């Protein structure tokens, strides 16, 4: 029976969390601190282990160790901008969600599927926290921002092929706006989450 790994992520098939034989990006990222480290680097840019430890309220030893694990599977990289033992890390896939960055799970591998499920649920928890923070702070924002931020939903009737096209178009639009406000002092960074959920049964 599957059990939760001692470090908080899903175990490998042999029951040992993080076994060397299973160090895929997906399985390495399926860990509470590692998923937060990658998210922090994606949203806020390059940082050192010390800076990340302060931001995530943990210790430098833990962040240093888990940053190296992320780097080993290519999710982050050393910018080369540090001095001495001070390394500056950045995400390698700044525009992709964590589970997209980690890759597609092997449908025949139960460990991959368990890691993907854990990561998706952790991502949902992260989204819930971010949405809750917005609800708490929305009245502090200027009036022009309030109606265009926050939650909304739209119902569409599409085939799988049409849904694929819709997703690709949304990614294209977001790509055009990614740096549109650069250099404008009125511009703010905004996280845009996309989550298409079926209403009908399969």
KADANOR-V776570 format. One record per pair of residues at least 6 apart in sequence whose C-alpha atoms are under 6 Angstrom apart, sorted by sequence separation. I is the first residue (numbers start at 1). J is the second residue. If there is no record, write none. Layout:
I|J  I|J
This chain:
4|10  5|11  11|17  29|35  53|59  70|76  71|77  82|88  106|112  181|187  53|60  105|112  105|113  79|88  50|60  78|88  79|89  49|60  78|89  5|17  77|89  77|90  49|63  76|90  49|64  76|91  76|92  75|92  9|30  9|31  48|87  48|88  47|88  47|89  46|89  46|90  25|73  41|90  42|91  41|91  42|94  26|102  25|102  30|115  27|115  30|119  13|111  12|111  10|115
